[in-house]
Amino acid sequence: MADLNGMTVNERLYAANLLTEYDDAVASADLDAINDVLAQVGLRQDETGMNHTLDTSSKTERKTLNLRPASEDSTAPAVKRKGRGWEISEKRLDALHDRAREMRRHASPAHKALAEKFSKADFGRYSFTRFAVVGSAIVDFNSHNMGLAILIDEEGVEPAIATRRDKSLEAVGIRVVHVPAADILADIDAVLATLTQEMRAAIADRKEARRRHEEANPRQTKPRYDRDGNGPPRPNNRGRSDRGRRDG
């Protein structure tokens, strides 16, 4: 076994290329499955969620870890879409949503403070969802129409997991913004000012992406009408516009 002494839990899992398996086990809330993964890096977890180092002094056989350089994991994981938009099993998605509901019930002071401010703001069609499940990640706030995910950096967040999550979200065009919890509690108005700039940038990016798509795919573009119905001529059942019929 490679020497994993001195490494954190996630550093051990990262070195052993077991982060994905561990995420799946945690999402399933199955302690036996979690310990099956942790045992491969010399750890076990008790019923309280505390991790312990395994005593291997009396064991003669241990599973060898297949290590690979960190550079191999430097790119964002490929996103495979299948079922509910992502290649994720229904069981895992249900577990993620259960976890998100639990997080709403036990939100941190920083999350609650920002959520209170958001609840009083009128975002229109760009509203945010708290503890939203996006793919296999749970983000503090997500605006689907804006393509913006806000994550609050609390103490104890492992950088390796945060980086993988961010790359996965950015790979599908989601703008990721991090806000330190300490900043929210110290000066929430300054945080809101920064987030407002990020929101405007996200909306501008979405509009520009839509414009480029419409230019590249003119046949897929649907005509837009305002609330009063004003816009380009509407085609009749024979494919001719109403305006052309009236004028002809």
Residue frames as qw, qx, qy, qz and C-alpha x, y, z in Angstrom:
[[0.000, 0.887, 0.462, 0.000, 0.00, 0.00, 0.00],
 [0.335, 0.587, -0.053, 0.735, 1.18, 3.50, -0.75],
 [0.335, -0.263, -0.530, 0.733, 2.04, 5.60, 2.30],
 [0.113, -0.696, -0.451, -0.546, -1.09, 7.69, 2.96],
 [0.493, -0.552, -0.444, 0.505, -0.06, 8.83, 6.43],
 [0.206, -0.368, -0.047, 0.906, -0.58, 12.53, 6.99],
 [0.090, -0.201, -0.563, -0.796, -3.18, 12.84, 4.21],
 [0.478, 0.084, 0.331, -0.809, -6.74, 14.04, 4.79],
 [0.635, 0.259, 0.702, -0.189, -9.66, 11.78, 3.90],
 [0.616, 0.741, 0.150, -0.220, -10.22, 13.42, 0.53],
 [0.122, 0.761, -0.604, -0.202, -6.51, 13.50, -0.27],
 [0.419, -0.191, 0.888, 0.006, -6.40, 9.73, 0.28],
 [0.634, 0.490, 0.570, -0.181, -9.47, 9.20, -1.90],
 [0.412, 0.850, -0.165, -0.283, -8.09, 11.50, -4.60],
 [0.071, -0.618, 0.764, 0.170, -4.75, 9.67, -4.64],
 [0.406, 0.000, 0.914, -0.025, -6.53, 6.33, -4.89],
 [0.245, 0.003, -0.574, -0.781, -8.88, 7.57, -7.63],
 [0.166, -0.371, -0.908, 0.102, -11.89, 6.77, -5.43],
 [0.120, 0.150, 0.233, -0.953, -13.58, 10.15, -5.16],
 [0.507, -0.034, -0.433, -0.745, -16.42, 9.23, -7.51],
 [0.561, -0.201, -0.803, -0.021, -17.06, 5.93, -5.73],
 [0.224, -0.224, -0.617, 0.720, -17.04, 7.73, -2.38],
 [0.278, 0.065, -0.025, -0.958, -19.47, 10.41, -3.64],
 [0.581, -0.129, -0.627, -0.502, -21.84, 7.67, -4.81],
 [0.488, -0.228, -0.792, 0.286, -21.64, 5.91, -1.47],
 [0.050, -0.181, -0.414, 0.891, -22.28, 9.11, 0.50],
 [0.402, -0.001, -0.256, -0.879, -25.23, 9.99, -1.75],
 [0.606, -0.184, -0.722, -0.280, -26.75, 6.56, -1.07],
 [0.464, -0.574, 0.333, -0.587, -26.42, 7.15, 2.70],
 [0.968, -0.089, -0.230, -0.049, -25.28, 3.52, 3.02],
 [0.391, -0.804, 0.447, -0.045, -22.68, 3.27, 5.80],
 [0.849, -0.109, 0.482, 0.185, -21.53, -0.18, 4.63],
 [0.675, 0.637, 0.200, 0.315, -20.94, 1.15, 1.12],
 [0.001, -0.956, 0.226, -0.189, -19.06, 4.16, 2.52],
 [0.590, -0.622, 0.514, 0.018, -16.83, 1.91, 4.60],
 [0.885, 0.226, 0.342, 0.221, -16.17, -0.40, 1.66],
 [0.481, 0.796, -0.027, 0.366, -14.59, 2.58, -0.09],
 [0.239, -0.882, 0.327, -0.241, -12.86, 4.03, 2.97],
 [0.876, -0.343, 0.327, 0.089, -11.32, 0.65, 3.84],
 [0.813, 0.441, 0.114, 0.363, -9.32, 0.87, 0.63],
 [0.279, 0.723, -0.230, 0.589, -7.53, 3.92, 1.98],
 [0.466, 0.027, -0.680, 0.565, -7.12, 2.60, 5.52],
 [0.216, -0.136, 0.303, -0.918, -10.13, 4.31, 7.12],
 [0.185, -0.456, -0.865, -0.101, -13.55, 3.51, 8.50],
 [0.226, -0.350, 0.007, -0.909, -16.51, 5.67, 9.48],
 [0.019, -0.214, -0.879, 0.426, -18.66, 5.14, 12.57],
 [0.021, 0.661, 0.743, 0.104, -22.38, 5.82, 13.02],
 [0.142, -0.823, -0.235, 0.498, -21.73, 9.43, 14.05],
 [0.530, 0.840, 0.040, 0.114, -19.89, 10.22, 10.82],
 [0.299, -0.828, 0.459, 0.119, -16.45, 10.27, 12.48],
 [0.809, 0.466, -0.356, 0.031, -13.61, 8.75, 10.43],
 [0.665, -0.621, 0.415, 0.025, -11.00, 6.49, 12.08],
 [0.314, 0.611, -0.709, -0.159, -7.74, 4.99, 10.90],
 [0.962, -0.058, -0.193, -0.183, -7.86, 1.22, 10.53],
 [0.473, -0.624, 0.622, -0.003, -5.48, -0.86, 12.62],
 [0.824, 0.446, -0.294, -0.187, -3.73, -2.96, 9.98],
 [0.136, -0.650, 0.735, -0.136, -1.02, -4.39, 12.23],
 [0.587, -0.101, 0.782, -0.185, -2.71, -7.80, 12.40],
 [0.772, 0.546, 0.204, -0.255, -3.64, -7.99, 8.73],
 [0.585, -0.269, 0.586, 0.492, -1.41, -9.70, 6.19],
 [0.339, 0.353, 0.638, 0.595, -3.24, -8.71, 3.05],
 [0.125, 0.667, 0.241, -0.694, -4.38, -5.29, 1.94],
 [0.602, 0.680, 0.397, 0.135, -5.77, -4.16, -1.38],
 [0.491, -0.145, 0.211, 0.833, -3.12, -2.38, -3.41],
 [0.214, 0.821, 0.245, -0.469, -4.01, 1.16, -4.41],
 [0.602, 0.391, 0.401, 0.569, -3.61, 2.11, -8.04],
 [0.152, -0.747, -0.093, 0.640, -2.24, 5.61, -7.86],
 [0.541, 0.550, 0.367, 0.520, -2.15, 7.98, -10.79],
 [0.320, -0.019, -0.085, 0.944, -0.65, 11.45, -11.10],
 [0.117, 0.634, 0.471, -0.602, -2.85, 14.37, -10.15],
 [0.085, 0.388, -0.388, -0.832, -2.24, 15.86, -13.61],
 [0.044, -0.180, -0.902, -0.389, -4.48, 13.18, -15.10],
 [0.091, -0.663, -0.729, 0.144, -7.42, 14.62, -13.16],
 [0.177, -0.325, -0.059, 0.927, -6.69, 18.24, -14.00],
 [0.195, -0.125, -0.500, -0.835, -9.40, 18.43, -16.66],
 [0.564, -0.043, 0.291, -0.771, -13.10, 18.65, -15.96],
 [0.398, 0.088, 0.912, -0.051, -14.93, 15.31, -15.79],
 [0.143, -0.106, -0.658, -0.731, -16.94, 14.61, -18.95],
 [0.468, 0.162, 0.446, -0.745, -20.64, 15.30, -18.55],
 [0.090, -0.104, -0.910, -0.392, -22.82, 12.52, -19.92],
 [0.465, 0.006, 0.161, -0.871, -26.47, 13.41, -20.21],
 [0.401, -0.136, -0.870, -0.252, -29.06, 10.73, -19.57],
 [0.458, -0.559, -0.691, 0.014, -32.32, 10.75, -17.63],
 [0.311, -0.886, -0.265, 0.218, -33.34, 13.97, -15.89],
 [0.236, 0.957, -0.160, 0.052, -30.57, 15.68, -17.89],
 [0.059, -0.719, 0.685, -0.101, -27.55, 13.87, -16.43],
 [0.739, 0.117, -0.662, -0.052, -26.14, 10.35, -16.39],
 [0.140, -0.293, 0.704, -0.632, -27.06, 9.77, -12.76],
 [0.253, -0.265, -0.928, -0.068, -29.15, 6.92, -11.43],
 [0.421, -0.627, -0.330, -0.567, -32.62, 7.65, -10.12],
 [0.747, -0.500, -0.383, 0.213, -31.58, 6.26, -6.73],
 [0.537, -0.101, -0.146, 0.825, -28.62, 8.62, -6.48],
 [0.032, -0.427, -0.212, -0.879, -30.68, 11.61, -7.60],
 [0.583, -0.641, -0.399, -0.300, -33.32, 10.84, -4.98],
 [0.720, -0.398, -0.298, 0.485, -30.58, 10.62, -2.34],
 [0.347, 0.150, 0.015, 0.926, -29.16, 13.97, -3.48],
 [0.272, -0.556, -0.287, -0.731, -32.57, 15.62, -3.21],
 [0.707, -0.589, -0.390, 0.026, -33.08, 14.12, 0.25],
 [0.631, -0.199, -0.183, 0.727, -29.70, 15.50, 1.26],
 [0.118, 0.359, 0.153, 0.913, -30.58, 18.92, -0.17],
 [0.488, -0.660, -0.362, -0.442, -33.78, 19.01, 1.88],
 [0.745, -0.484, -0.307, 0.342, -31.80, 18.15, 4.98],
 [0.475, 0.047, -0.031, 0.878, -29.35, 20.95, 4.20],
 [0.147, -0.575, -0.263, -0.761, -32.24, 23.42, 3.95],
 [0.657, -0.660, -0.339, -0.138, -33.39, 22.42, 7.42],
 [0.713, -0.561, -0.014, 0.420, -29.90, 22.91, 8.84],
 [0.500, 0.736, 0.038, 0.454, -28.57, 25.83, 6.80],
 [0.566, -0.125, -0.267, 0.770, -25.59, 27.79, 8.07],
 [0.085, -0.758, -0.297, 0.575, -25.97, 31.37, 9.40],
 [0.091, -0.394, 0.420, 0.812, -24.31, 32.73, 6.26],
 [0.011, 0.243, 0.840, 0.485, -26.70, 30.83, 3.97],
 [0.073, -0.698, -0.689, 0.182, -29.73, 31.97, 5.96],
 [0.110, -0.663, -0.063, 0.737, -28.57, 35.61, 5.84],
 [0.009, -0.225, 0.585, 0.779, -28.13, 35.56, 2.07],
 [0.031, -0.392, -0.884, -0.252, -31.38, 33.65, 1.55],
 [0.047, -0.715, -0.526, 0.458, -33.26, 36.30, 3.53],
 [0.011, -0.549, 0.216, 0.807, -31.87, 39.05, 1.29],
 [0.018, 0.015, -0.801, -0.598, -32.73, 37.09, -1.86],
 [0.009, 0.517, 0.854, -0.059, -36.29, 36.47, -0.62],
 [0.023, 0.765, 0.317, -0.560, -36.89, 40.23, -0.47],
 [0.039, -0.441, 0.464, 0.767, -35.48, 40.92, -3.94],
 [0.726, 0.518, 0.280, -0.354, -37.48, 40.80, -7.17],
 [0.317, -0.376, 0.719, 0.491, -35.41, 38.74, -9.59],
 [0.648, 0.413, -0.172, -0.616, -38.32, 38.04, -11.93],
 [0.947, 0.236, -0.163, -0.145, -37.54, 35.10, -14.18],
 [0.515, 0.514, -0.586, 0.357, -34.00, 34.97, -12.78],
 [0.657, -0.616, 0.205, -0.384, -34.99, 33.77, -9.30],
 [0.191, 0.475, -0.837, 0.193, -32.76, 31.48, -7.25],
 [0.880, -0.277, -0.316, -0.223, -33.40, 28.03, -5.78],
 [0.348, -0.707, 0.555, -0.266, -31.80, 27.23, -2.43],
 [0.475, -0.315, 0.821, -0.012, -29.66, 24.10, -2.13],
 [0.764, 0.469, -0.090, -0.433, -30.36, 23.15, -5.71],
 [0.755, -0.130, 0.601, 0.226, -29.26, 19.81, -7.14],
 [0.479, 0.765, -0.274, -0.332, -27.32, 20.44, -10.35],
 [0.624, 0.409, -0.666, 0.008, -26.02, 17.22, -11.83],
 [0.770, -0.244, -0.545, 0.227, -24.32, 15.42, -8.94],
 [0.296, 0.118, -0.364, 0.875, -23.62, 18.65, -7.05],
 [0.235, -0.804, -0.542, 0.065, -25.65, 20.57, -4.49],
 [0.316, 0.319, -0.048, 0.892, -25.12, 24.33, -4.70],
 [0.062, -0.337, -0.545, 0.765, -26.24, 26.94, -2.18],
 [0.398, 0.649, 0.253, -0.597, -28.17, 28.99, -4.76],
 [0.356, 0.032, 0.729, 0.583, -28.87, 28.31, -8.42],
 [0.443, 0.588, 0.122, -0.666, -30.63, 30.36, -11.09],
 [0.669, 0.219, 0.666, 0.246, -31.43, 28.12, -14.03],
 [0.442, 0.840, 0.300, 0.096, -32.44, 30.96, -16.34],
 [0.050, -0.953, 0.288, 0.086, -29.36, 32.95, -15.45],
 [0.872, 0.303, -0.306, 0.231, -27.01, 29.98, -15.64],
 [0.074, 0.656, -0.479, 0.578, -25.46, 31.04, -12.33],
 [0.801, -0.373, -0.460, 0.088, -24.56, 28.96, -9.28],
 [0.112, -0.769, 0.363, -0.513, -23.55, 30.58, -5.99],
 [0.823, -0.170, -0.502, 0.205, -21.54, 28.55, -3.51],
 [0.360, -0.862, 0.204, -0.291, -20.81, 29.67, 0.03],
 [0.619, 0.344, -0.616, 0.345, -17.34, 28.69, 1.17],
 [0.699, -0.669, 0.046, -0.250, -17.72, 27.40, 4.69],
 [0.190, -0.666, 0.714, -0.104, -14.89, 26.12, 6.87],
 [0.620, -0.164, 0.763, -0.084, -13.72, 22.56, 6.22],
 [0.782, 0.568, 0.079, -0.244, -14.43, 22.44, 2.46],
 [0.721, -0.214, 0.497, 0.434, -11.86, 20.25, 0.68],
 [0.153, 0.663, -0.316, -0.661, -10.27, 22.16, -2.25],
 [0.099, -0.152, 0.892, 0.414, -9.94, 19.03, -4.42],
 [0.199, 0.495, 0.844, -0.051, -13.67, 18.25, -4.28],
 [0.162, 0.785, 0.219, -0.556, -14.61, 21.91, -4.80],
 [0.023, 0.521, -0.552, -0.651, -12.40, 22.09, -7.90],
 [0.120, 0.113, 0.940, 0.298, -13.95, 18.95, -9.43],
 [0.177, 0.658, 0.681, -0.270, -17.45, 20.24, -8.75],
 [0.111, 0.752, -0.034, -0.649, -16.71, 23.66, -10.26],
 [0.020, -0.342, 0.725, 0.598, -15.20, 22.18, -13.42],
 [0.163, 0.327, 0.923, 0.118, -18.20, 19.90, -13.91],
 [0.170, 0.772, 0.473, -0.390, -20.60, 22.84, -13.63],
 [0.054, 0.709, -0.275, -0.647, -18.54, 25.11, -15.87],
 [0.228, -0.105, 0.855, 0.453, -18.30, 22.34, -18.47],
 [0.142, 0.559, 0.794, 0.191, -22.04, 22.70, -19.13],
 [0.121, 0.544, 0.253, 0.790, -21.98, 26.50, -19.22],
 [0.475, -0.796, -0.374, -0.023, -22.87, 27.30, -15.62],
 [0.200, 0.683, -0.309, 0.631, -21.16, 30.35, -14.16],
 [0.727, -0.418, -0.484, 0.250, -19.82, 29.51, -10.68],
 [0.001, 0.741, -0.216, 0.636, -19.37, 32.20, -8.04],
 [0.645, -0.248, -0.608, 0.392, -17.80, 31.57, -4.63],
 [0.214, -0.767, 0.068, -0.600, -18.58, 33.71, -1.60],
 [0.351, 0.120, -0.764, 0.528, -16.75, 33.22, 1.72],
 [0.440, -0.647, -0.621, -0.043, -19.19, 32.73, 4.59],
 [0.444, -0.440, -0.285, 0.727, -17.15, 35.13, 6.71],
 [0.093, 0.065, 0.255, 0.960, -17.68, 37.91, 4.14],
 [0.325, -0.526, -0.614, -0.491, -21.47, 37.43, 4.23],
 [0.541, -0.639, -0.500, 0.222, -21.56, 37.70, 7.99],
 [0.441, -0.338, -0.097, 0.826, -19.14, 40.64, 8.09],
 [0.144, 0.452, -0.103, -0.875, -20.53, 42.85, 5.28],
 [0.501, 0.375, 0.779, 0.048, -23.46, 41.38, 3.39],
 [0.357, 0.856, 0.145, -0.344, -24.12, 44.60, 1.47],
 [0.005, 0.688, -0.606, -0.399, -20.67, 44.43, -0.10],
 [0.370, -0.023, 0.916, 0.154, -21.29, 40.80, -1.01],
 [0.467, 0.642, 0.577, -0.190, -24.62, 41.70, -2.63],
 [0.229, 0.848, -0.199, -0.434, -22.93, 44.41, -4.68],
 [0.123, -0.448, 0.820, 0.333, -20.42, 41.88, -5.99],
 [0.402, 0.240, 0.884, 0.000, -23.14, 39.32, -6.72],
 [0.425, 0.762, 0.279, -0.401, -25.16, 41.92, -8.60],
 [0.169, 0.713, -0.521, -0.438, -22.23, 42.43, -10.97],
 [0.212, -0.167, 0.948, 0.167, -21.91, 38.67, -11.43],
 [0.458, 0.493, 0.697, -0.247, -25.64, 38.38, -12.16],
 [0.384, 0.803, -0.038, -0.454, -25.48, 41.09, -14.81],
 [0.042, 0.556, -0.754, -0.347, -22.49, 39.40, -16.42],
 [0.343, 0.071, 0.936, -0.010, -24.27, 36.02, -16.39],
 [0.486, 0.657, 0.467, -0.338, -27.39, 37.49, -18.03],
 [0.278, 0.786, -0.335, -0.440, -25.26, 39.22, -20.66],
 [0.132, -0.353, 0.896, 0.233, -23.43, 35.96, -21.39],
 [0.446, 0.322, 0.824, -0.140, -26.73, 34.10, -21.80],
 [0.451, 0.775, 0.190, -0.401, -28.09, 36.71, -24.20],
 [0.157, 0.700, -0.578, -0.389, -24.91, 36.66, -26.27],
 [0.268, -0.135, 0.948, 0.106, -24.94, 32.85, -26.40],
 [0.492, 0.530, 0.647, -0.242, -28.56, 32.89, -27.54],
 [0.353, 0.810, -0.121, -0.452, -27.78, 35.49, -30.22],
 [0.011, 0.524, -0.788, -0.323, -24.92, 33.39, -31.59],
 [0.382, 0.126, 0.914, -0.041, -27.09, 30.30, -31.60],
 [0.489, 0.682, 0.416, -0.349, -29.87, 32.05, -33.51],
 [0.265, 0.768, -0.391, -0.433, -27.41, 33.36, -36.09],
 [0.063, -0.362, 0.908, 0.202, -25.93, 29.89, -36.59],
 [0.099, 0.265, 0.958, 0.041, -29.33, 28.16, -36.65],
 [0.258, 0.057, -0.065, -0.962, -31.86, 30.55, -38.25],
 [0.536, -0.171, -0.658, -0.501, -34.36, 27.77, -39.01],
 [0.474, -0.311, -0.768, 0.298, -34.53, 26.82, -35.34],
 [0.061, -0.058, -0.306, 0.948, -35.28, 30.37, -34.24],
 [0.029, -0.648, -0.761, -0.036, -38.88, 30.98, -33.20],
 [0.045, 0.584, 0.138, 0.799, -40.37, 34.45, -33.66],
 [0.256, -0.294, -0.636, 0.667, -40.88, 36.43, -30.46],
 [0.165, -0.670, -0.427, -0.584, -44.01, 38.43, -29.63],
 [0.006, -0.236, 0.484, -0.842, -44.60, 40.91, -26.82],
 [0.157, 0.255, 0.814, -0.497, -47.50, 40.74, -24.36],
 [0.461, 0.503, 0.161, -0.713, -49.77, 42.57, -26.82],
 [0.794, 0.330, 0.507, 0.056, -48.99, 40.10, -29.59],
 [0.349, 0.891, -0.205, -0.204, -46.84, 42.50, -31.59],
 [0.545, -0.407, 0.659, 0.321, -44.12, 40.89, -33.66],
 [0.046, 0.247, -0.732, -0.634, -43.48, 39.35, -37.07],
 [0.682, 0.061, -0.249, -0.685, -46.44, 38.15, -39.19],
 [0.567, -0.150, 0.771, -0.247, -47.93, 34.87, -37.99],
 [0.174, 0.128, -0.826, -0.521, -48.28, 32.13, -40.62],
 [0.746, 0.001, 0.112, -0.656, -51.77, 30.78, -41.35],
 [0.838, -0.078, 0.526, -0.125, -52.62, 27.12, -41.81],
 [0.822, 0.548, 0.112, 0.101, -51.41, 27.17, -45.43],
 [0.742, -0.141, 0.079, 0.650, -47.99, 28.52, -44.45],
 [0.245, 0.579, 0.190, 0.754, -48.78, 32.08, -45.64],
 [0.180, -0.139, -0.475, 0.850, -48.67, 34.99, -43.26],
 [0.077, 0.722, 0.639, -0.254, -51.87, 36.69, -42.14],
 [0.008, -0.702, 0.069, 0.709, -50.46, 40.01, -43.26],
 [0.069, -0.191, 0.725, 0.658, -49.79, 38.66, -46.77],
 [0.088, 0.456, 0.875, 0.136, -53.35, 37.31, -46.98],
 [0.047, 0.791, 0.415, -0.447, -54.85, 40.64, -45.98],
 [0.016, -0.655, 0.285, 0.699, -52.68, 42.55, -48.39],
 [0.094, -0.141, 0.822, 0.543, -53.11, 40.14, -51.29]]
